[in-house]
């Protein structure tokens, strides 16, 4: 039982075993029927073939029950015994039935292997030797054999050749089968290893994806927290800063008109203005850097007049330059018409350079140059340079100067102040405008700070400056053209309301104050106002909801946000609510008057249909 359980046969051997059993069964019964015609039914020949047919049937039955070893041994044993008996009956060594033995060897090799084949060859050889001995003794009565030794040698050679060829062929087949099985096993093992590796990779990818997802969530949370912090701190600083700068302006203006402003107080107010301006610049710088690094800074597209832009920059720094005896020079080359870009960021970048040049140059001049580097059908690459006669810087320092919070040295910070962010922001702005920024400098010979910007070309010629650009005579224009115009100021902060009210009334306007959002809605709908200034954060109803209710009533008067919230998201929120413009606190009187002048102009006025 144990050996039977361990016996295995390949599919080809199973087919051969089944086919051999069928042939033996059919041939045995068929030959028995044929022999029964000429011989008695109980004769040896007929009974022999009946027994062979039964052996074939029994072997086939075992095959069907998958008892392959028993079926193979029984089939081959019966086949050999039958072949031997038929050989004895039908002519011995010279009879035709000897052909069964080579076939038997082939079957043995396929079914039972090489060892069984060699055993079968030995038995067959012994059988043939017995036949030869019997013939020599004259026991043969069926045929007369001549040269029986030659026949014996010939048949033995055939048997051994058949056995050898069969064994070798079967061994080759088994080797191929073994190789194929080994290859299949190797492939299966490789596939299993590959599946394990893929499973590991999937697990690693999933784990890494989860880690990245968590890291992204943390980064987004940190970015949101940073943005919220900056927005809140900006609002909380800008609101009192607007009160400080506004009150300083109010004191200077009133005492100046009455001739009661001593020189000492004037200088103190100048210092107060300078400190406030520096604090505002610091806040704006930090906010700009945050916007740039978070990718939230969007560039505008304004029609540009670069010569006018340079004039404005020089006008803004002229007093500082004159106080140090520095000459302000400029040269603007011929440029293509219709250039468009972000005028605010260009002005900011130029002011960073010019402000630094004035700060560090003790004598000589500061020169602004604007020239065309290249152009195509749609864009032009413009180079802006600021050249000074200052102390210059070393190459080693120049390589670090455009990094965040880097200045020439610690003495520079103590002597001149600053955050070390201006140049870094300028480079980032230049890169946002598809340009570059750098410095060319030699110690003791001055420096040239430059940046490039790729500007768009418009089909139209450049227009005049926008109506809300700061104009020195905006207040006088308001007094002469729009004196008595009614303006609603929605502001809950007492100091901010006092400053804004003073500035607007100083321009000849009539101002009504609403301390909360509900009152602002009521007055805007009931009154006939030319303009509304709306704070974003107020009690009862914030500026966004108040504006939405005013617009829902059908009122079309201009509404301007006036708030310490300085982020673009705040501006977008105000515009979406129905406001027309945005004034960021703290503002300057000139900018405020320019905004008022723009929206009181007939082109921007429409009848208030709230009545």
C-alpha positions in Angstrom: 0.0 0.0 0.0 2.8 2.3 0.9 4.6 1.8 -2.4 1.3 2.2 -4.3 0.6 5.5 -2.7 4.0 6.8 -3.6 3.7 5.6 -7.2 3.0 8.4 -9.7 2.6 8.4 -13.5 2.5 11.4 -15.8 -0.5 12.2 -18.1 1.2 10.6 -21.1 1.8 7.4 -19.3 -1.8 7.3 -18.1 -2.9 7.6 -21.7 -0.5 4.7 -22.8 -1.7 2.5 -19.9 -5.4 3.1 -20.7 -4.8 2.5 -24.4 -2.8 -0.7 -23.8 -5.5 -2.1 -21.5 -8.1 -1.4 -24.2 -6.0 -3.0 -27.0 -5.3 -6.1 -24.9 -8.9 -6.5 -23.9 -10.3 -6.0 -27.5 -7.5 -8.0 -29.2 -7.8 -10.9 -26.7 -11.6 -11.4 -27.1 -11.4 -10.7 -30.9 -8.7 -13.3 -31.5 -10.5 -15.8 -29.1 -13.6 -15.5 -31.3 -11.6 -15.9 -34.5 -9.8 -19.0 -33.2 -13.0 -20.6 -31.9 -14.2 -21.1 -35.5 -11.4 -23.5 -36.2 -10.6 -24.9 -32.8 -12.7 -26.2 -29.9 -13.9 -23.6 -27.4 -11.9 -25.2 -24.6 -8.8 -25.5 -26.6 -5.6 -23.9 -25.2 -5.4 -21.2 -27.9 -9.0 -20.0 -27.3 -8.8 -20.0 -23.6 -5.5 -18.2 -23.6 -6.9 -15.3 -25.6 -10.0 -15.2 -23.5 -7.8 -14.9 -20.4 -5.8 -12.1 -22.1 -9.0 -10.2 -22.9 -10.1 -10.6 -19.2 -6.6 -9.3 -18.1 -7.0 -6.3 -20.3 -10.5 -5.6 -18.9 -9.2 -5.9 -15.3 -6.3 -3.6 -16.0 -8.7 -1.0 -17.5 -10.9 -1.3 -14.4 -7.9 -0.5 -12.2 -7.0 2.4 -14.4 -10.4 3.9 -14.0 -10.1 3.6 -10.2 -6.7 5.4 -10.5 -4.7 2.4 -9.2 -2.1 3.0 -11.9 0.8 0.9 -10.4 -1.3 -2.2 -10.0 -2.8 -1.8 -13.5 0.6 -1.3 -15.1 2.2 -4.3 -13.4 -0.7 -6.6 -14.1 -1.0 -5.4 -17.8 2.7 -5.9 -18.5 2.8 -9.3 -16.8 -0.2 -10.6 -18.7 1.2 -9.1 -21.9 4.5 -10.8 -21.4 3.0 -14.2 -20.4 0.6 -14.1 -23.3 3.4 -13.1 -25.8 5.5 -16.0 -24.5 2.7 -18.5 -24.8 1.7 -17.4 -28.3 5.4 -17.4 -29.3 5.7 -21.1 -28.2 2.6 -22.0 -30.0 3.2 -20.2 -33.2 6.8 -20.9 -34.2 9.2 -20.2 -31.4 12.2 -18.2 -32.4 11.2 -17.9 -36.0 7.5 -17.1 -35.3 5.9 -13.8 -36.0 4.8 -13.2 -32.4 8.3 -12.2 -31.3 7.4 -8.7 -32.4 5.3 -8.4 -29.2 8.5 -8.3 -27.0 10.0 -5.0 -28.4 6.5 -3.4 -28.0 6.3 -4.8 -24.5 9.7 -3.2 -23.7 8.5 0.2 -24.9 5.4 0.0 -22.7 7.5 -1.1 -19.7 9.9 1.8 -20.1 7.1 4.3 -20.3 5.0 2.8 -17.5 7.4 1.4 -15.0 10.7 3.0 -15.8 14.2 1.9 -16.7 14.8 -0.7 -14.0 11.6 -2.6 -14.8 12.6 -2.5 -18.5 16.0 -4.1 -17.8 14.3 -6.8 -15.8 11.8 -7.4 -18.6 14.8 -7.7 -21.1 16.5 -10.2 -18.8 13.3 -12.3 -18.5 12.8 -12.2 -22.3 16.4 -13.2 -22.9 16.1 -16.1 -20.6 12.8 -17.1 -22.3 14.5 -17.0 -25.7 17.5 -19.1 -24.4 15.0 -21.7 -23.2 13.4 -21.8 -26.6 16.8 -22.2 -28.2 17.7 -25.1 -25.8 14.3 -26.7 -26.5 14.8 -26.5 -30.2 18.3 -28.0 -29.8 16.8 -31.0 -27.9 14.3 -31.5 -30.7 11.3 -30.6 -28.7 9.9 -28.3 -31.4 7.2 -29.9 -33.4 5.7 -26.8 -35.1 8.6 -25.8 -37.4 12.0 -26.8 -38.6 14.6 -24.3 -37.7 17.8 -23.8 -39.6 20.7 -21.7 -38.3 18.9 -21.2 -35.0 22.0 -19.5 -33.4 21.9 -16.8 -36.0 18.3 -16.2 -35.3 18.9 -16.1 -31.6 21.8 -13.6 -31.9 19.7 -11.4 -34.3 16.6 -11.4 -32.1 18.7 -10.7 -29.0 20.4 -7.8 -30.7 16.9 -6.5 -31.6 15.7 -6.9 -28.1 18.7 -5.1 -26.5 18.7 -2.4 -29.1 15.0 -1.8 -28.6 15.4 -1.8 -24.8 18.4 0.6 -25.1 16.7 3.0 -27.4 13.5 2.8 -25.4 15.2 3.4 -22.1 17.3 6.3 -23.6 14.2 7.8 -25.2 12.2 7.5 -22.0 15.1 8.9 -19.9 15.3 11.9 -22.3 11.6 12.4 -22.1 11.8 12.2 -18.3 14.7 14.6 -18.3 12.7 17.0 -20.4 9.7 16.6 -18.2 11.9 17.1 -15.1 13.4 20.2 -16.6 10.0 21.5 -17.6 8.7 20.7 -14.1 11.8 22.4 -12.6 11.3 25.4 -14.9 7.6 25.5 -14.0 8.5 25.2 -10.3 11.1 28.0 -10.6 8.6 30.2 -12.5 6.0 29.5 -9.9 8.5 30.3 -7.1 9.5 33.4 -9.0 5.9 34.4 -9.4 5.2 33.8 -5.8 8.3 35.9 -4.8 7.1 38.6 -7.3 3.6 38.6 -5.8 5.1 38.9 -2.3 7.4 41.7 -3.5 4.4 43.4 -5.1 2.4 42.9 -1.9 5.3 44.5 0.0 5.5 47.3 -2.5 1.8 47.9 -2.3 2.0 48.0 1.5 4.9 50.4 1.4 3.2 52.6 -1.2 0.0 52.6 0.9 2.0 53.4 4.0 3.9 56.1 2.2 0.7 57.5 0.8 -0.8 57.6 4.2 2.3 59.3 5.5 2.2 61.9 2.7 -1.5 62.4 3.2 -0.9 63.1 6.9 2.1 65.3 6.1 0.0 67.2 3.5 -2.8 67.6 6.1 -0.4 68.8 8.7 1.3 71.2 6.1 -2.1 72.5 5.0 -3.2 72.9 8.7 0.1 74.7 9.5 -0.3 76.9 6.4 -3.9 77.7 7.3 -2.9 78.5 10.9 0.0 80.6 9.7 -2.3 82.5 7.3 -4.9 83.0 10.0 -2.3 84.2 12.4 -0.8 86.6 9.9 -4.3 87.9 9.0 -5.3 88.4 12.6 -2.0 90.0 13.7 -2.1 92.2 10.6 -5.6 93.4 11.4 -4.8 94.0 15.1 -1.7 96.0 14.2 -3.1 97.9 11.3 -6.2 99.2 13.1 -4.3 101.1 15.9 -1.6 102.0 13.4 -4.2 103.8 11.3 -5.3 105.7 14.4 -1.7 106.7 15.2 -0.8 107.9 11.7 -4.2 109.5 11.3 -4.0 111.4 14.6 -0.5 112.5 13.8 -1.8 113.9 10.5 -4.7 115.5 12.2 -2.5 117.2 14.8 0.0 118.4 12.2 -2.8 119.7 9.9 -4.8 121.6 12.6 -1.8 123.1 14.4 -0.2 124.0 11.1 -3.3 125.8 9.9 -3.4 127.8 13.2 0.3 128.5 13.1 0.7 126.8 16.4 3.1 124.0 15.4 6.6 124.6 17.0 9.6 123.2 15.1 10.4 120.8 17.9 6.9 119.3 17.8 7.1 119.2 14.0 10.2 117.1 14.2 8.6 114.8 16.7 5.6 114.3 14.4 8.1 113.6 11.6 9.7 110.9 13.8 6.3 109.5 14.6 5.4 109.4 10.9 8.7 107.7 10.1 8.3 105.1 12.8 4.7 104.4 11.7 5.8 104.1 8.1 8.6 101.7 9.0 6.2 99.5 11.0 3.7 99.4 8.2 6.4 98.5 5.7 7.5 95.7 8.0 4.0 94.3 8.2 3.5 94.6 4.4 6.9 92.9 3.8 6.1 90.0 6.1 2.7 89.6 4.4 4.2 89.8 0.9 6.8 87.1 1.8 4.1 84.9 3.2 2.0 85.3 0.1 4.9 84.6 -2.3 6.1 81.5 -0.4 2.5 80.0 -0.2 2.0 80.7 -3.9 -1.0 82.9 -3.3 0.5 86.2 -4.7 -1.3 86.9 -8.0 0.1 89.4 -10.4 -2.1 92.1 -11.8 -2.1 93.2 -15.5 -2.2 97.0 -15.8 -1.3 99.2 -18.7 2.1 100.7 -18.0 3.8 104.0 -18.5 7.3 103.1 -17.3 8.6 106.7 -17.5 5.8 107.9 -15.3 6.4 105.0 -12.9 10.1 106.0 -12.6 8.9 109.6 -12.0 6.6 108.5 -9.2 9.3 106.5 -7.5 11.7 109.4 -7.6 8.9 111.7 -6.3 8.4 109.3 -3.3 12.0 109.3 -2.3 13.1 112.8 -3.3 12.9 114.2 0.2 15.0 111.4 1.7 17.6 111.7 -1.1 17.7 115.5 -0.7 18.2 115.3 3.0 21.5 113.4 2.3 22.5 115.6 -0.6 22.1 112.8 -3.2 21.3 113.5 -6.8 18.4 111.5 -8.2 18.9 110.7 -11.9 17.1 108.5 -14.3 17.1 107.3 -17.9 14.3 105.4 -19.7 15.2 104.1 -23.2 12.7 103.9 -26.0 10.3 101.0 -25.2 7.5 99.3 -27.1 4.0 100.8 -26.8 1.3 99.1 -24.9 3.3 97.3 -22.2 1.2 95.6 -19.5 2.2 94.3 -16.1 1.7 94.6 -12.4 2.5 98.2 -11.7 2.2 97.8 -7.9 4.9 95.0 -7.8 7.2 96.9 -10.3 7.0 100.0 -8.1 7.6 97.9 -5.0 10.7 96.2 -6.5 12.1 99.6 -7.7 11.4 101.2 -4.3 13.2 98.4 -2.5 16.3 99.0 -4.7 16.1 102.8 -4.5 15.4 102.9 -0.8 18.5 100.7 -0.1 20.6 102.8 -2.4 19.7 106.0 -0.6 20.1 104.3 2.8 23.7 103.1 2.1 25.0 106.0 -0.1 26.5 108.9 1.8 27.5 111.1 -1.2 27.1 111.2 -4.9 24.0 110.0 -6.8 21.4 107.3 -7.3 20.4 106.5 -10.9 17.5 104.6 -12.2 17.8 103.0 -15.7 15.1 101.2 -17.7 16.0 99.5 -21.0 14.7 96.9 -23.4 16.7 93.6 -23.5 14.6 91.7 -26.0 11.1 91.4 -27.4 8.8 89.2 -29.6 5.3 89.7 -30.9 3.6 89.3 -27.5 6.2 90.1 -24.8 9.1 92.4 -24.0 11.9 91.7 -21.5 12.7 94.9 -19.6 15.7 95.5 -17.3 15.4 97.9 -14.4 18.7 99.0 -12.7 19.4 101.2 -9.7 23.1 102.4 -9.7 24.6 104.1 -6.7 27.9 105.5 -5.6 27.8 103.8 -2.2 30.4 101.6 -0.5 29.8 98.6 -2.7 29.9 95.0 -1.4 32.1 91.9 -1.8 31.4 89.0 -4.2 30.9 86.7 -1.2 28.3 88.9 0.4 26.6 89.5 -3.0 26.0 85.8 -3.3 24.0 85.7 -0.1 22.4 89.1 -0.2 19.1 88.0 -1.9 18.4 85.4 0.8 15.8 85.9 3.5 16.9 88.0 6.5 20.4 88.6 5.1 22.1 92.0 5.5 25.6 93.2 4.9 26.5 92.7 8.6 25.1 93.1 12.1 26.3 96.8 12.2 24.1 97.4 9.2 21.0 96.2 11.1 21.9 98.3 14.2 22.7 101.4 12.1 20.1 101.4 9.4 17.4 99.0 10.6 15.5 96.8 8.2 14.4 93.2 8.1 16.7 91.8 5.4 13.7 90.8 3.4 13.5 93.6 0.7 16.0 92.1 -1.7 14.7 88.6 -1.2 11.2 89.8 -2.1 12.4 91.7 -5.1 14.1 88.6 -6.5 10.9 86.5 -5.9 8.8 89.2 -7.6 11.2 89.2 -10.5 10.9 85.5 -10.8 7.1 85.7 -10.7 7.4 88.1 -13.6 9.5 85.6 -15.6 12.7 87.5 -14.8 15.8 87.5 -12.6 17.4 89.8 -10.0 21.0 90.2 -9.0 23.7 92.8 -8.2 27.0 93.9 -9.8 29.2 95.6 -7.3 32.8 96.4 -6.5 33.9 97.5 -3.0 34.4 101.3 -2.7 33.1 101.8 -6.2 29.3 101.5 -5.8 26.7 98.9 -6.9 24.2 98.2 -9.6 21.2 96.3 -8.4 19.0 95.1 -11.3 16.0 92.9 -12.0 14.3 91.9 -15.2 10.6 91.5 -15.9 8.8 90.0 -19.0 5.9 92.3 -19.7 2.9 91.6 -22.0 2.2 93.7 -25.1 -1.3 95.1 -25.5 -2.8 96.0 -28.9 -3.8 99.4 -27.4 -1.5 102.3 -26.5 -0.8 102.9 -22.8 -3.4 105.0 -21.2 -3.0 107.7 -18.6 -2.5 106.8 -15.0 -5.5 105.2 -13.3 -7.8 107.6 -11.7 -7.2 106.3 -8.2 -3.4 106.9 -8.4 -2.2 109.3 -5.6 -2.6 112.8 -6.9 -1.2 115.8 -4.9 -4.3 117.9 -5.6 -7.0 115.3 -5.0 -8.3 117.0 -1.9 -8.5 120.4 -3.7 -10.4 118.8 -6.5 -12.9 117.2 -4.1 -13.4 120.6 -2.4 -14.0 122.4 -5.6 -16.2 119.8 -7.4 -17.9 117.7 -4.7 -18.2 119.9 -1.6 -21.2 118.8 0.5 -21.4 115.3 -1.1 -22.8 112.9 1.5 -20.7 109.9 2.5 -21.7 107.1 4.9 -18.8 105.8 7.1 -19.6 102.4 8.6 -16.9 102.0 11.3 -17.1 100.6 14.9 -13.5 101.6 16.0 -13.7 105.0 17.7 -10.2 106.2 16.7 -10.4 104.9 13.1 -13.8 106.5 12.7 -12.5 109.9 14.0 -9.5 109.8 11.7 -11.5 108.8 8.6 -14.2 111.3 9.4 -11.7 114.1 9.8 -10.0 113.3 6.5 -13.3 113.1 4.6 -14.7 116.3 6.1 -11.4 118.0 5.4 -12.0 117.4 1.7 -15.4 119.2 2.0 -17.6 116.1 2.3 -20.5 115.5 4.6 -20.1 112.4 6.7 -22.6 110.3 8.6 -21.3 107.6 10.9 -22.8 104.1 11.5 -21.2 102.2 14.4 -22.6 98.8 13.5 -23.7 96.9 10.4 -27.5 97.1 11.0 -27.4 100.9 11.2 -25.2 101.0 8.1 -27.9 99.0 6.2 -30.6 101.2 7.5 -28.9 104.5 6.6 -27.7 103.3 3.2 -31.2 102.3 2.2 -33.0 105.3 3.7 -30.5 108.1 3.0 -29.2 109.4 -0.3 -25.5 108.9 -0.2 -22.9 109.3 -2.9 -20.6 106.8 -1.4 -20.3 104.3 1.4 -17.1 103.2 3.3 -17.7 99.8 4.8 -15.6 98.2 7.5 -15.5 94.3 7.4 -15.7 93.6 11.1 -18.6 95.3 13.0 -21.0 94.3 15.7 -24.5 93.0 15.0 -23.8 92.7 11.2 -20.4 92.5 9.6 -19.5 94.4 6.5 -20.1 91.5 4.1 -23.6 90.8 5.2 -24.4 94.5 5.4 -23.3 95.0 1.8 -25.3 92.0 0.6 -28.5 93.4 2.3 -27.9 96.8 0.7 -27.5 95.3 -2.7 -30.6 93.1 -2.1 -32.6 96.3 -1.6 -31.7 97.5 -5.1 -29.3 100.2 -4.1 -26.5 100.7 -6.6 -24.4 103.4 -4.9 -20.6 102.7 -4.7 -19.5 100.8 -1.6 -15.8 100.8 -0.7 -14.3 98.3 1.8 -12.2 100.2 4.3 -10.6 97.6 6.5 -7.4 96.4 8.1 -7.7 93.0 6.4 -5.1 93.2 3.7 -5.2 89.8 2.1 -6.4 89.2 -1.4 -8.9 86.7 -0.1 -10.5 89.5 1.9 -10.6 91.7 -1.2 -12.2 88.9 -3.2 -14.7 88.3 -0.5 -15.7 92.0 -0.5 -16.0 92.1 -4.3 -18.2 89.0 -4.3 -20.5 90.6 -1.7 -21.1 93.5 -4.0 -18.5 96.1 -3.0 -16.9 98.2 -5.7 -13.3 98.9 -4.4 -11.0 98.2 -1.5 -9.0 100.6 0.8 -6.6 98.9 3.2 -5.9 100.6 6.5 -3.7 102.3 7.4 -4.0 104.5 4.2 -2.6 107.8 3.4 -4.7 110.9 2.8 -3.6 111.1 -0.9 -4.7 107.5 -1.6 -8.0 108.0 0.3 -8.8 111.1 -1.6 -7.8 109.5 -4.9 -10.3 106.7 -4.2 -13.1 109.1 -3.3 -12.4 111.2 -6.4 -12.6 108.1 -8.6 -15.9 106.9 -7.3 -17.5 110.4 -7.0 -16.8 111.0 -10.7 -19.9 111.0 -12.9 -18.8 107.9 -14.8 -19.0 105.8 -11.6 -22.2 107.3 -10.2 -25.6 105.9 -10.8 -29.0 106.9 -9.2 -29.6 105.3 -5.8 -32.8 103.3 -6.5 -33.3 102.5 -2.8 -36.0 105.1 -2.5 
